[in-house]
Amino acid sequence: MLAGRWSRYKSDQKKREEARREAEVAHERRRAEANAEKERLRKGSAPPTSAAQSAAAAASDDAAWERFVGSGSDSPISVVDVPWPTLQAGALGLDPATASAAERKQAFRAKSLRWHPDKFVQVFGSRLDPEEREAILRRVTEVSQEINALYQAAEEGAR
C-alpha cells in the first residue's frame, strides 16, 4: 500500500516539476517579448502588432483574470494556475500610439494594483501552493516590475 502511495506521490511531483519547467520557459519568452517592447517604446517605433491584436490580447488577459479571481475555489494555486499577463504595452493599455495619457495612467493603476506583490499576497497568499509560493511571488514581482518599466517607457516615448 505504501508503495502505491509513494509512486503516486512521485508521479504527481514529476508532473508538477514538468508544469513548473513549462511555465518557466513561457515566462522567459514573455520576458524577452517585454524587453523588446520596452526597447520599441523607448525608440518610439511602430508596434509589431495591430491595435486589434493588442485589444484582443488585453481582453483575453482580462477574461482569464476574471475566471481566476471568480473561481471561488479553495484549492492551492500553482504557477500554472496564475493567468500571467501579456507583457506588451498595447495589451496592457500602455501604448502611446493607441491610448491617451489618461487612459495609460488608468490602465497602469489597474495593472499595478492587480500585480503588486503585497496586494497579490493579501488576496491569494493563503491559497498559494507552499512548494511553489516562492516561484509565484518571484514571478508576480517580475510582472509588476515589467509593468512599471513599460509604463515608464511609454511615458518617455510619448514626450
DSSP file (Angstrom, degrees, kcal/mol; ACC not computed):
  #  RESIDUE AA STRUCTURE BP1 BP2  ACC     N-H-->O    O-->H-N    N-H-->O    O-->H-N    TCO  KAPPA ALPHA  PHI   PSI    X-CA   Y-CA   Z-CA
    1    1 A M     >        0   0    0      0, 0.0     4,-1.9     0, 0.0     5,-0.2   0.000 360.0 360.0 360.0 -42.2    0.0    0.0    0.0
    2    2 A L  H  >  +     0   0    0      1,-0.2     4,-2.8     2,-0.2     5,-0.2   0.866 360.0  57.5 -64.6 -34.8    2.8    2.4    0.8
    3    3 A A  H  > S+     0   0    0      1,-0.2     4,-2.4     2,-0.2    -1,-0.2   0.895 106.0  49.9 -63.3 -38.9    4.5    1.6   -2.5
    4    4 A G  H  > S+     0   0    0      2,-0.2     4,-2.1     1,-0.2    -1,-0.2   0.905 112.3  46.5 -65.2 -42.4    1.3    2.7   -4.3
    5    5 A R  H  X S+     0   0    0     -4,-1.9     4,-2.8     2,-0.2    -2,-0.2   0.918 112.3  51.0 -64.7 -42.9    1.1    6.0   -2.4
    6    6 A W  H  X S+     0   0    0     -4,-2.8     4,-2.7     1,-0.2    -2,-0.2   0.915 110.2  48.3 -63.0 -42.9    4.8    6.6   -2.9
    7    7 A S  H  X S+     0   0    0     -4,-2.4     4,-2.4     2,-0.2    -1,-0.2   0.889 112.5  48.9 -67.3 -37.2    4.6    6.0   -6.7
    8    8 A R  H  X S+     0   0    0     -4,-2.1     4,-2.9     2,-0.2     5,-0.2   0.918 111.7  50.2 -64.8 -42.0    1.5    8.4   -6.9
    9    9 A Y  H  X S+     0   0    0     -4,-2.8     4,-2.6     2,-0.2    -2,-0.2   0.936 112.6  45.9 -60.4 -47.0    3.4   11.0   -4.9
   10   10 A K  H  X S+     0   0    0     -4,-2.7     4,-2.4     2,-0.2    -1,-0.2   0.888 113.0  50.7 -64.6 -39.1    6.5   10.7   -7.2
   11   11 A S  H  X S+     0   0    0     -4,-2.4     4,-2.3     2,-0.2    -2,-0.2   0.931 112.4  46.0 -63.9 -45.8    4.2   10.8  -10.3
   12   12 A D  H  X S+     0   0    0     -4,-2.9     4,-2.5     1,-0.2    -2,-0.2   0.901 112.2  51.5 -62.9 -40.7    2.5   13.9   -9.0
   13   13 A Q  H  X S+     0   0    0     -4,-2.6     4,-2.3    -5,-0.2    -2,-0.2   0.906 109.5  49.9 -63.2 -41.4    5.8   15.5   -8.1
   14   14 A K  H  X S+     0   0    0     -4,-2.4     4,-2.4     2,-0.2    -2,-0.2   0.909 110.6  49.9 -64.3 -42.1    7.1   14.8  -11.6
   15   15 A K  H  X S+     0   0    0     -4,-2.3     4,-2.5     2,-0.2    -2,-0.2   0.910 110.7  49.7 -63.0 -42.4    4.0   16.4  -13.2
   16   16 A R  H  X S+     0   0    0     -4,-2.5     4,-2.4     1,-0.2    -1,-0.2   0.905 111.0  49.7 -63.0 -40.4    4.3   19.5  -11.0
   17   17 A E  H  X S+     0   0    0     -4,-2.3     4,-2.4     2,-0.2    -2,-0.2   0.904 110.9  49.0 -66.4 -40.9    8.0   19.8  -11.9
   18   18 A E  H  X S+     0   0    0     -4,-2.4     4,-2.5     2,-0.2    -2,-0.2   0.917 112.4  48.4 -63.5 -43.1    7.2   19.5  -15.6
   19   19 A A  H  X S+     0   0    0     -4,-2.5     4,-2.4     1,-0.2    -2,-0.2   0.894 110.9  51.1 -64.0 -39.2    4.5   22.1  -15.4
   20   20 A R  H  X S+     0   0    0     -4,-2.4     4,-2.2     2,-0.2    -2,-0.2   0.914 110.3  49.0 -64.2 -42.7    6.9   24.4  -13.5
   21   21 A R  H  X S+     0   0    0     -4,-2.4     4,-2.3     2,-0.2    -2,-0.2   0.918 111.5  49.2 -63.3 -43.3    9.5   24.0  -16.2
   22   22 A E  H  X S+     0   0    0     -4,-2.5     4,-2.3     1,-0.2    -1,-0.2   0.904 111.0  50.3 -62.1 -40.8    7.0   24.7  -18.9
   23   23 A A  H  X S+     0   0    0     -4,-2.4     4,-2.4     1,-0.2    -1,-0.2   0.884 109.1  51.8 -65.1 -38.0    5.8   27.8  -17.0
   24   24 A E  H  X S+     0   0    0     -4,-2.2     4,-2.5     2,-0.2    -2,-0.2   0.904 109.3  49.5 -65.8 -41.0    9.4   29.0  -16.6
   25   25 A V  H  X S+     0   0    0     -4,-2.3     4,-2.1     2,-0.2    -2,-0.2   0.931 112.9  47.1 -63.0 -45.1   10.0   28.6  -20.4
   26   26 A A  H  X S+     0   0    0     -4,-2.3     4,-2.5     1,-0.2    -2,-0.2   0.893 111.0  52.6 -63.1 -39.0    6.9   30.6  -21.2
   27   27 A H  H  X S+     0   0    0     -4,-2.4     4,-2.5     1,-0.2    -2,-0.2   0.915 108.0  49.8 -64.0 -42.9    7.9   33.2  -18.6
   28   28 A E  H  X S+     0   0    0     -4,-2.5     4,-2.3     2,-0.2    -1,-0.2   0.886 110.4  51.1 -63.6 -38.1   11.3   33.7  -20.2
   29   29 A R  H  X S+     0   0    0     -4,-2.1     4,-2.2     2,-0.2    -2,-0.2   0.934 111.6  46.8 -63.5 -45.4    9.7   34.0  -23.6
   30   30 A R  H  X S+     0   0    0     -4,-2.5     4,-2.5     1,-0.2    -2,-0.2   0.871 110.4  53.6 -64.5 -35.8    7.3   36.7  -22.2
   31   31 A R  H  X S+     0   0    0     -4,-2.5     4,-2.4     2,-0.2    -1,-0.2   0.918 108.4  48.7 -65.2 -42.7   10.2   38.4  -20.5
   32   32 A A  H  X S+     0   0    0     -4,-2.3     4,-2.2     1,-0.2    -2,-0.2   0.906 111.9  49.8 -63.0 -40.8   12.1   38.6  -23.8
   33   33 A E  H  X S+     0   0    0     -4,-2.2     4,-2.3     1,-0.2    -2,-0.2   0.899 110.1  51.0 -63.3 -40.1    9.0   40.0  -25.5
   34   34 A A  H  X S+     0   0    0     -4,-2.5     4,-2.7     2,-0.2    -2,-0.2   0.900 108.8  50.7 -65.7 -40.2    8.6   42.6  -22.8
   35   35 A N  H  X S+     0   0    0     -4,-2.4     4,-2.2     2,-0.2    -1,-0.2   0.911 111.1  48.4 -63.8 -41.0   12.2   43.7  -23.1
   36   36 A A  H  X S+     0   0    0     -4,-2.2     4,-2.4     1,-0.2    -2,-0.2   0.895 111.4  51.0 -64.1 -38.9   11.7   44.1  -26.9
   37   37 A E  H  X S+     0   0    0     -4,-2.3     4,-2.6    50,-0.2    -2,-0.2   0.907 108.6  50.8 -65.5 -42.2    8.5   46.0  -26.2
   38   38 A K  H  X S+     0   0    0     -4,-2.7     4,-2.4     1,-0.2    -1,-0.2   0.921 111.4  48.4 -61.0 -43.0   10.3   48.3  -23.8
   39   39 A E  H  X S+     0   0    0     -4,-2.2     4,-2.2     1,-0.2    -2,-0.2   0.906 110.4  51.4 -64.4 -40.9   13.0   49.0  -26.3
   40   40 A R  H  X>S+     0   0    0     -4,-2.4     5,-1.6     1,-0.2     4,-1.3   0.916 110.8  48.4 -61.4 -43.0   10.4   49.6  -29.0
   41   41 A L  H  <5S+     0   0    0     -4,-2.6    -2,-0.2     1,-0.2    -1,-0.2   0.894 109.8  51.9 -65.9 -39.2    8.6   52.1  -26.8
   42   42 A R  H  <5S+     0   0    0     -4,-2.4    -1,-0.2     1,-0.2    -2,-0.2   0.899 114.1  43.4 -63.1 -39.5   11.9   53.9  -25.9
   43   43 A K  H  <5S-     0   0    0     -4,-2.2    -1,-0.2    -5,-0.2    -2,-0.2   0.676 105.5-131.1 -80.1 -16.9   12.7   54.3  -29.6
   44   44 A G  T  <5 +     0   0    0     -4,-1.3    -3,-0.2    -5,-0.2    -4,-0.1   0.745  51.4 155.4  73.8  23.1    9.2   55.3  -30.5
   45   45 A S      < -     0   0    0     -5,-1.6    -1,-0.2    -6,-0.2    -2,-0.0  -0.296  51.6 -79.6 -80.2 168.9    9.0   52.8  -33.3
   46   46 A A        -     0   0    0      1,-0.1    -1,-0.1     2,-0.1    -2,-0.0  -0.345  52.3-103.1 -67.8 145.0    5.8   51.3  -34.7
   47   47 A P        -     0   0    0      0, 0.0    -1,-0.1     0, 0.0     4,-0.1  -0.401  18.1-135.0 -69.4 145.6    4.2   48.5  -32.7
   48   48 A P  S    S+     0   0    0      0, 0.0     2,-0.3     0, 0.0    -2,-0.1   0.666  88.9  53.2 -75.1 -14.4    4.7   45.0  -34.1
   49   49 A T  S    S-     0   0    0      1,-0.0     2,-0.0     2,-0.0    41,-0.0  -0.855  89.1-110.4-119.6 156.2    1.1   44.2  -33.5
   50   50 A S     >  -     0   0    0     -2,-0.3     4,-2.3     1,-0.1     5,-0.2  -0.300  30.5-109.0 -77.9 166.4   -2.1   45.9  -34.6
   51   51 A A  H  > S+     0   0    0      1,-0.2     4,-2.6     2,-0.2     5,-0.2   0.862 121.2  55.1 -62.0 -35.2   -4.4   47.7  -32.2
   52   52 A A  H  > S+     0   0    0      2,-0.2     4,-2.3     1,-0.2    -1,-0.2   0.901 107.7  48.1 -66.1 -40.4   -6.9   45.0  -32.8
   53   53 A Q  H  > S+     0   0    0      2,-0.2     4,-2.4     1,-0.2    -2,-0.2   0.903 112.4  49.0 -66.2 -40.2   -4.4   42.3  -31.8
   54   54 A S  H  X S+     0   0    0     -4,-2.3     4,-2.6     2,-0.2    -2,-0.2   0.912 111.6  49.1 -64.2 -42.1   -3.5   44.3  -28.7
   55   55 A A  H  X S+     0   0    0     -4,-2.6     4,-2.6     2,-0.2    -2,-0.2   0.892 110.9  50.3 -64.5 -38.9   -7.1   44.7  -27.7
   56   56 A A  H  X S+     0   0    0     -4,-2.3     4,-2.4     2,-0.2    -2,-0.2   0.908 111.1  48.4 -65.7 -41.2   -7.7   41.0  -28.2
   57   57 A A  H  X S+     0   0    0     -4,-2.4     4,-2.7     2,-0.2    -2,-0.2   0.908 112.3  49.5 -64.5 -41.1   -4.7   40.2  -26.0
   58   58 A A  H  X S+     0   0    0     -4,-2.6     4,-2.7     2,-0.2    -2,-0.2   0.922 111.9  47.8 -63.6 -44.1   -6.0   42.6  -23.4
   59   59 A A  H  X S+     0   0    0     -4,-2.6     4,-2.5     2,-0.2    -2,-0.2   0.900 112.7  49.1 -64.2 -40.3   -9.5   41.1  -23.5
   60   60 A S  H  X S+     0   0    0     -4,-2.4     4,-2.5     2,-0.2    -2,-0.2   0.924 112.3  47.8 -64.6 -44.7   -8.1   37.6  -23.2
   61   61 A D  H  X S+     0   0    0     -4,-2.7     4,-2.3     1,-0.2    -2,-0.2   0.924 113.7  47.6 -61.2 -44.9   -5.9   38.6  -20.3
   62   62 A D  H  X S+     0   0    0     -4,-2.7     4,-2.5     2,-0.2    -2,-0.2   0.895 111.9  49.4 -65.6 -39.8   -8.8   40.3  -18.5
   63   63 A A  H  X S+     0   0    0     -4,-2.5     4,-2.2     2,-0.2    -1,-0.2   0.912 111.4  49.3 -65.5 -42.0  -11.1   37.3  -19.1
   64   64 A A  H  X S+     0   0    0     -4,-2.5     4,-2.2     1,-0.2    -2,-0.2   0.902 111.3  50.1 -63.5 -40.0   -8.5   34.9  -17.8
   65   65 A W  H  X S+     0   0    0     -4,-2.3     4,-3.0     2,-0.2     5,-0.3   0.927 109.3  50.8 -64.0 -44.4   -8.0   37.1  -14.7
   66   66 A E  H  X S+     0   0    0     -4,-2.5     4,-2.7     1,-0.2    -2,-0.2   0.893 110.9  48.8 -62.1 -39.6  -11.7   37.3  -14.1
   67   67 A R  H  X S+     0   0    0     -4,-2.2     4,-0.5     2,-0.2    -1,-0.2   0.910 112.6  49.3 -64.0 -41.1  -12.0   33.5  -14.3
   68   68 A F  H >< S+     0   0    0     -4,-2.2     3,-0.6     1,-0.2     4,-0.3   0.936 117.4  39.0 -63.4 -48.5   -9.1   33.1  -11.9
   69   69 A V  H >< S+     0   0    0     -4,-3.0     3,-0.7     1,-0.2    -2,-0.2   0.887 119.0  47.3 -70.3 -39.6  -10.5   35.6   -9.4
   70   70 A G  H 3< S+     0   0    0     -4,-2.7    -1,-0.2    -5,-0.3    -2,-0.2   0.393  80.9  97.6 -86.2   3.9  -14.0   34.4   -9.7
   71   71 A S  T <<  -     0   0    0     -3,-0.6    -1,-0.2    -4,-0.5    -2,-0.1   0.826  69.1-155.3 -64.6 -29.3  -13.3   30.7   -9.5
   72   72 A G    <   +     0   0    0     -3,-0.7     2,-0.2    -4,-0.3    -1,-0.1   0.616  40.5 146.9  66.8  10.7  -14.2   30.7   -5.8
   73   73 A S        -     0   0    0      1,-0.1    -1,-0.2     2,-0.1    -2,-0.1  -0.489  45.3-158.0 -80.8 148.6  -12.0   27.6   -5.4
   74   74 A D        +     0   0    0     -2,-0.2    -1,-0.1    -3,-0.1     3,-0.1   0.293  55.5 121.9-102.4   6.8  -10.1   27.0   -2.2
   75   75 A S  S    S-     0   0    0      1,-0.1    54,-0.1    54,-0.0    -2,-0.1  -0.334  75.6 -88.2 -70.6 153.1   -7.6   24.7   -4.0
   76   76 A P        -     0   0    0      0, 0.0     2,-0.5     0, 0.0    52,-0.2  -0.274  39.2-127.1 -61.8 145.3   -3.9   25.6   -3.9
   77   77 A I  B     -a  128   0A   0     50,-3.1    52,-2.9    47,-0.2     2,-0.2  -0.829  27.3-171.4 -96.9 126.9   -2.7   28.0   -6.6
   78   78 A S    >>  -     0   0    0     -2,-0.5     3,-1.1    50,-0.2     4,-0.9  -0.597  41.0 -94.9-108.4 175.4    0.4   26.8   -8.5
   79   79 A V  G >4 S+     0   0    0      1,-0.3     3,-0.6    -2,-0.2    -1,-0.0   0.878 124.5  51.7 -57.2 -40.5    2.5   28.7  -11.1
   80   80 A V  G 34 S+     0   0    0      1,-0.2    -1,-0.3     3,-0.1     4,-0.1   0.664 101.9  61.7 -75.5 -14.3    0.5   27.3  -14.0
   81   81 A D  G <4 S+     0   0    0     -3,-1.1    -1,-0.2     2,-0.1    -2,-0.2   0.759  82.7  91.4 -80.2 -25.3   -2.8   28.4  -12.4
   82   82 A V  S << S-     0   0    0     -4,-0.9     2,-1.9    -3,-0.6   -17,-0.1  -0.550  79.5-131.3 -75.9 129.4   -2.0   32.1  -12.4
   83   83 A P        -     0   0    0      0, 0.0    -1,-0.1     0, 0.0   -18,-0.1  -0.554  28.1-156.4 -81.3  81.4   -3.1   33.9  -15.6
   84   84 A W        -     0   0    0     -2,-1.9   -20,-0.0     1,-0.1    56,-0.0  -0.310  17.8-117.1 -60.9 137.3    0.1   35.7  -16.4
   85   85 A P        -     0   0    0      0, 0.0     2,-0.7     0, 0.0    -1,-0.1  -0.272  21.1-102.9 -77.3 161.2   -0.5   38.8  -18.5
   86   86 A T        -     0   0    0    -29,-0.2     2,-1.8     5,-0.1   -25,-0.0  -0.753  34.8-142.7 -77.4 117.1    0.8   39.5  -22.0
   87   87 A L        +     0   0    0     -2,-0.7     2,-0.4     4,-0.1   -50,-0.2  -0.456  58.0 117.0 -90.6  67.9    3.7   41.9  -21.3
   88   88 A Q     >  -     0   0    0     -2,-1.8     4,-1.9     1,-0.1     6,-0.2  -0.988  69.4-126.4-129.6 141.6    3.2   44.2  -24.2
   89   89 A A  H  >>S+     0   0    0     -2,-0.4     5,-3.6     1,-0.2     6,-0.7   0.889 109.8  49.6 -55.7 -43.1    2.3   47.9  -23.9
   90   90 A G  H >45S+     0   0    0      4,-0.2     3,-0.8     1,-0.2    -1,-0.2   0.906 110.4  49.2 -64.2 -41.7   -0.6   47.6  -26.2
   91   91 A A  H 345S+     0   0    0      1,-0.2    -1,-0.2     2,-0.1    -2,-0.2   0.777 114.1  46.9 -69.2 -25.7   -2.1   44.6  -24.4
   92   92 A L  H 3<5S-     0   0    0     -4,-1.9    -1,-0.2    -3,-0.1    -2,-0.2   0.489 116.4-113.1 -92.4  -4.2   -1.7   46.4  -21.1
   93   93 A G  T <<5S+     0   0    0     -3,-0.8    14,-0.3    -4,-0.6    -3,-0.2   0.747  87.9 112.4  79.8  24.0   -3.2   49.6  -22.4
   94   94 A L      < +     0   0    0     -5,-3.6    -4,-0.2    -6,-0.2    -5,-0.1   0.343  34.7 117.3-111.5   4.8    0.1   51.5  -22.1
   95   95 A D    >>  -     0   0    0     -6,-0.7     4,-1.8     1,-0.2     3,-1.4  -0.634  54.8-150.5 -81.3 122.0    1.0   52.2  -25.7
   96   96 A P  T 34 S+     0   0    0      0, 0.0    -1,-0.2     0, 0.0     5,-0.1   0.757  95.2  62.8 -61.2 -23.3    1.1   55.9  -26.5
   97   97 A A  T 34 S+     0   0    0      1,-0.2     3,-0.1     3,-0.0   -46,-0.1   0.745 118.7  23.0 -73.4 -22.2    0.1   55.1  -30.1
   98   98 A T  T <4 S+     0   0    0     -3,-1.4     2,-0.4     1,-0.2    -1,-0.2   0.503 119.3  53.4-122.8  -7.4   -3.3   53.7  -29.0
   99   99 A A  S  < S-     0   0    0     -4,-1.8    -1,-0.2    -5,-0.0    -6,-0.0  -0.987  71.9-125.7-136.1 141.9   -4.0   55.2  -25.6
  100  100 A S     >  -     0   0    0     -2,-0.4     4,-2.7     1,-0.1     5,-0.2  -0.240  38.9-100.1 -73.4 170.4   -4.2   58.8  -24.3
  101  101 A A  H  > S+     0   0    0      1,-0.2     4,-2.3     2,-0.2     5,-0.2   0.901 125.3  49.0 -59.5 -41.6   -2.2   59.8  -21.3
  102  102 A A  H  > S+     0   0    0      2,-0.2     4,-2.3     1,-0.2    -1,-0.2   0.901 111.7  48.6 -66.4 -40.5   -5.3   59.5  -19.0
  103  103 A E  H  > S+     0   0    0      2,-0.2     4,-2.6     1,-0.2    -2,-0.2   0.898 111.7  49.7 -66.2 -39.9   -6.1   56.0  -20.4
  104  104 A R  H  X S+     0   0    0     -4,-2.7     4,-2.8     2,-0.2    -2,-0.2   0.918 111.2  49.1 -63.8 -42.8   -2.5   54.9  -19.9
  105  105 A K  H  X S+     0   0    0     -4,-2.3     4,-2.4    -5,-0.2    -2,-0.2   0.913 112.4  47.5 -64.2 -42.3   -2.5   56.2  -16.4
  106  106 A Q  H  X S+     0   0    0     -4,-2.3     4,-2.3     2,-0.2    -2,-0.2   0.918 114.0  47.0 -64.4 -44.1   -5.8   54.4  -15.6
  107  107 A A  H  X S+     0   0    0     -4,-2.6     4,-2.7   -14,-0.3     5,-0.3   0.908 111.6  51.6 -64.6 -41.7   -4.5   51.1  -17.2
  108  108 A F  H  X S+     0   0    0     -4,-2.8     4,-2.8     1,-0.2     5,-0.2   0.926 110.0  48.9 -61.2 -44.7   -1.2   51.4  -15.3
  109  109 A R  H  X S+     0   0    0     -4,-2.4     4,-2.3     2,-0.2     5,-0.2   0.931 112.5  47.6 -61.6 -45.5   -3.0   51.9  -12.0
  110  110 A A  H  X S+     0   0    0     -4,-2.3     4,-2.0     1,-0.2    -2,-0.2   0.932 116.4  42.8 -62.6 -46.3   -5.3   48.9  -12.6
  111  111 A K  H  X S+     0   0    0     -4,-2.7     4,-2.4     2,-0.2    -1,-0.2   0.873 112.4  54.3 -69.8 -36.1   -2.5   46.6  -13.6
  112  112 A S  H  X S+     0   0    0     -4,-2.8     4,-0.9    -5,-0.3    -1,-0.2   0.913 110.7  45.4 -64.1 -42.0   -0.2   47.8  -10.8
  113  113 A L  H  < S+     0   0    0     -4,-2.3     3,-0.4    -5,-0.2    -1,-0.2   0.901 113.6  50.4 -67.3 -39.5   -2.8   47.1   -8.2
  114  114 A R  H  < S+     0   0    0     -4,-2.0    -2,-0.2    -5,-0.2    -1,-0.2   0.904 121.5  31.8 -64.0 -41.7   -3.6   43.7   -9.7
  115  115 A W  H  < S+     0   0    0     -4,-2.4    29,-0.4    -5,-0.1    -1,-0.2   0.304  81.1 126.3-106.3   8.5    0.1   42.6   -9.9
  116  116 A H     X  -     0   0    0     -4,-0.9     4,-2.9    -3,-0.4     5,-0.2  -0.527  61.3-134.3 -66.7 129.3    1.6   44.4   -6.9
  117  117 A P  H  > S+     0   0    0      0, 0.0     4,-2.4     0, 0.0     5,-0.2   0.882 102.4  48.0 -55.7 -43.1    3.3   41.6   -4.8
  118  118 A D  H  > S+     0   0    0      2,-0.2     4,-2.3     1,-0.2     5,-0.1   0.917 114.3  46.3 -65.2 -42.0    1.9   42.8   -1.5
  119  119 A K  H  > S+     0   0    0      2,-0.2     4,-2.2     1,-0.2     5,-0.2   0.904 111.1  52.7 -65.9 -41.1   -1.6   43.0   -2.9
  120  120 A F  H  X S+     0   0    0     -4,-2.9     4,-3.2     1,-0.2     5,-0.4   0.924 111.5  46.0 -60.4 -44.8   -1.3   39.6   -4.6
  121  121 A V  H  X S+     0   0    0     -4,-2.4     4,-2.2    -5,-0.2     5,-0.3   0.897 109.9  55.2 -65.0 -40.0   -0.2   38.0   -1.3
  122  122 A Q  H  < S+     0   0    0     -4,-2.3    -1,-0.2    -5,-0.2    -2,-0.2   0.906 119.1  32.2 -59.3 -42.0   -3.0   39.8    0.6
  123  123 A V  H  < S+     0   0    0     -4,-2.2    -2,-0.2    -5,-0.1    -1,-0.2   0.898 139.0  15.1 -84.1 -42.9   -5.6   38.4   -1.8
  124  124 A F  H >X S+     0   0    0     -4,-3.2     3,-1.8    -5,-0.2     4,-0.8   0.458  90.7 104.8-115.4  -3.0   -4.2   35.0   -2.7
  125  125 A G  G >< S+     0   0    0     -4,-2.2     3,-0.8    -5,-0.4    -3,-0.1   0.828  80.2  53.2 -53.5 -39.9   -1.4   34.3   -0.2
  126  126 A S  G 34 S+     0   0    0     -5,-0.3    -1,-0.3     1,-0.2    -2,-0.1   0.712 111.5  47.6 -71.2 -18.0   -3.3   31.7    1.9
  127  127 A R  G <4 S+     0   0    0     -3,-1.8   -50,-3.1   -51,-0.1    -1,-0.2   0.510  81.5 117.1-100.0  -6.0   -4.1   29.7   -1.3
  128  128 A L  B << S-a   77   0A   0     -3,-0.8   -50,-0.2    -4,-0.8     5,-0.1  -0.420  76.6-109.1 -67.9 134.1   -0.6   29.6   -2.8
  129  129 A D    >>  -     0   0    0    -52,-2.9     3,-1.4     1,-0.2     4,-1.3  -0.457  24.5-137.0 -60.4 122.7    0.9   26.2   -3.0
  130  130 A P  T 34 S+     0   0    0      0, 0.0     4,-0.4     0, 0.0     3,-0.2   0.832 102.7  53.7 -55.7 -33.7    3.7   26.1   -0.4
  131  131 A E  T 34 S+     0   0    0      1,-0.2     4,-0.2     2,-0.1    -2,-0.1   0.756 120.6  31.5 -72.0 -23.2    6.0   24.3   -2.7
  132  132 A E  T <> S+     0   0    0     -3,-1.4     4,-2.8   -55,-0.2     5,-0.2   0.381  87.5 103.5-115.1   1.7    5.6   27.0   -5.4
  133  133 A R  H  X S+     0   0    0     -4,-1.3     4,-2.7     1,-0.2     5,-0.2   0.908  83.4  47.6 -52.8 -49.5    5.0   30.1   -3.3
  134  134 A E  H  > S+     0   0    0     -4,-0.4     4,-2.2     1,-0.2    -1,-0.2   0.911 113.2  47.7 -62.4 -43.0    8.4   31.5   -3.8
  135  135 A A  H  > S+     0   0    0      2,-0.2     4,-2.2     1,-0.2    -1,-0.2   0.905 112.9  49.0 -65.2 -41.4    8.3   31.0   -7.6
  136  136 A I  H  X S+     0   0    0     -4,-2.8     4,-2.7     1,-0.2    -2,-0.2   0.944 113.2  45.9 -63.5 -47.7    4.9   32.5   -7.8
  137  137 A L  H  X S+     0   0    0     -4,-2.7     4,-2.3    -5,-0.2    -1,-0.2   0.854 110.5  53.9 -67.2 -33.6    5.8   35.6   -5.8
  138  138 A R  H  X S+     0   0    0     -4,-2.2     4,-2.2    -5,-0.2    -1,-0.2   0.927 111.9  45.0 -63.8 -43.2    9.1   36.0   -7.7
  139  139 A R  H  X S+     0   0    0     -4,-2.2     4,-2.8     2,-0.2    -2,-0.2   0.890 110.5  53.4 -68.7 -38.9    7.1   36.0  -11.0
  140  140 A V  H  X S+     0   0    0     -4,-2.7     4,-2.5     1,-0.2    -1,-0.2   0.922 110.2  48.8 -60.5 -42.6    4.5   38.4   -9.6
  141  141 A T  H  X S+     0   0    0     -4,-2.3     4,-2.5     2,-0.2    -2,-0.2   0.914 111.3  49.4 -62.6 -43.1    7.3   40.7   -8.6
  142  142 A E  H  X S+     0   0    0     -4,-2.2     4,-2.5     2,-0.2    -2,-0.2   0.907 111.0  49.5 -63.5 -41.6    8.8   40.4  -12.1
  143  143 A V  H  X S+     0   0    0     -4,-2.8     4,-2.5     2,-0.2    -2,-0.2   0.931 111.1  50.0 -62.2 -44.9    5.5   41.1  -13.8
  144  144 A S  H  X S+     0   0    0     -4,-2.5     4,-2.2   -29,-0.4    -2,-0.2   0.915 111.6  48.0 -59.9 -44.0    5.0   44.2  -11.5
  145  145 A Q  H  X S+     0   0    0     -4,-2.5     4,-2.5     1,-0.2    -1,-0.2   0.887 110.9  51.0 -65.7 -38.6    8.4   45.5  -12.4
  146  146 A E  H  X S+     0   0    0     -4,-2.5     4,-2.9     2,-0.2     5,-0.2   0.902 109.0  51.0 -65.6 -40.5    7.8   44.9  -16.1
  147  147 A I  H  X S+     0   0    0     -4,-2.5     4,-2.4     2,-0.2    -2,-0.2   0.930 111.5  48.3 -62.1 -44.2    4.5   46.8  -15.9
  148  148 A N  H  X S+     0   0    0     -4,-2.2     4,-2.5     1,-0.2    -2,-0.2   0.923 113.3  47.3 -60.2 -44.7    6.3   49.7  -14.2
  149  149 A A  H  X S+     0   0    0     -4,-2.5     4,-2.8     2,-0.2    -2,-0.2   0.901 111.7  49.8 -66.2 -41.1    9.1   49.7  -16.8
  150  150 A L  H  X S+     0   0    0     -4,-2.9     4,-2.5     2,-0.2    -1,-0.2   0.905 111.9  48.6 -64.3 -40.4    6.6   49.5  -19.7
  151  151 A Y  H  X S+     0   0    0     -4,-2.4     4,-2.6    -5,-0.2    -2,-0.2   0.935 112.8  47.5 -64.5 -45.2    4.6   52.4  -18.3
  152  152 A Q  H  X S+     0   0    0     -4,-2.5     4,-2.3     1,-0.2    -2,-0.2   0.921 113.4  47.8 -62.6 -43.3    7.8   54.5  -17.8
  153  153 A A  H  X S+     0   0    0     -4,-2.8     4,-2.5     2,-0.2    -1,-0.2   0.891 111.7  50.9 -64.3 -38.9    9.0   53.7  -21.3
  154  154 A A  H  X S+     0   0    0     -4,-2.5     4,-1.6     2,-0.2    -2,-0.2   0.907 110.5  48.6 -65.4 -41.2    5.6   54.6  -22.7
  155  155 A E  H  X S+     0   0    0     -4,-2.6     4,-0.7     2,-0.2    -2,-0.2   0.890 113.2  47.0 -67.1 -38.2    5.6   57.9  -20.9
  156  156 A E  H >< S+     0   0    0     -4,-2.3     3,-0.6     1,-0.2    -2,-0.2   0.888 112.7  50.2 -68.1 -38.0    9.1   58.7  -22.1
  157  157 A G  H 3< S+     0   0    0     -4,-2.5    -2,-0.2     1,-0.2    -1,-0.2   0.760 105.4  57.5 -70.3 -25.0    8.1   57.7  -25.6
  158  158 A A  H 3<        0   0    0     -4,-1.6    -1,-0.2     1,-0.2    -2,-0.2   0.676 360.0 360.0 -79.7 -17.1    5.0   59.9  -25.5
  159  159 A R    <<        0   0    0     -4,-0.7    -1,-0.2    -3,-0.6    -2,-0.1   0.489 360.0 360.0 -77.4 360.0    7.0   63.0  -24.8
